[in-house]
Amino acid sequence: MNRSYDTRRQSGFSLLEMMMAVAILMIASAVTFMSLQPALRQQRVTNSYNTVLSALRQARDNAVAQRTSYSVTFDLSAVPHTVTVAPTFPGFQGALAPVTYSIPNDVRFDNEPGIPNTNLTTPDRFGVGANPVDFGYTGQGVGLGGLRVIYFCPDGSAQDAVGGIGQCSGNWNNGVVYIARPGELLSSRAISVWGATGRIRGWRLYTGGGANWQRQ
């Protein structure tokens, strides 16, 4: 019996074998990490979209439930971009304190070049996609757009500040907010608000005969 061979066989892995195993593990981990990156980036866009959608719905629900007005303010100067929900009248009994939500650093309120840009192809036909946050279109289909603050009223409608901030005596405030990772057209999402009813809709950009928005 070869005792020398038997001793080596029972002594475990050699250093070279361990190094090869570690190298293979590192390569496999790197490949897995790289393959997951697109999915992780898209998930951050989805999380941002859900955050903004929830903020808008929270403001409308609070306005209706508390019989007052709530503002929603989009801040593109902050890093990261933020959306703030606040009672218009801070002294209102039972009103919630302002709540600010941030979206991930690599996601923006962003109207990517290449999104549909006519008043027949934008979400709910509001504006022409010229502004990342594009509210300010009245019920009559006019307005310059580009407003970044809207007010939800006790009847559920969304209005502008005409007639006094939060007084709900102004114009219906229709519009769209666009969300995307800069430089990635197909990451684009959008949320539209109908001023008359406060109805909130989500959208996603698809390609197929050209870029087009589809309801979510």
Protein Blocks (a to p, Z undefined) as FASTA:
>chain_A
ZZklmmmmmnopafklmmmmmmmmmmmmmmmmmmmmmmmmmmmmmmmmmmmmmmmmmmmm
mmmmnopaddddddfkbccdddddddfblmlghiacdddddddfkbccdddehiacbfkl
gghhiajhlafblghiafkopajehiabdcddfkopacdfehiahklpaccddddddddd
ehilklpccddddfklopacdddddeehiaadddZZ
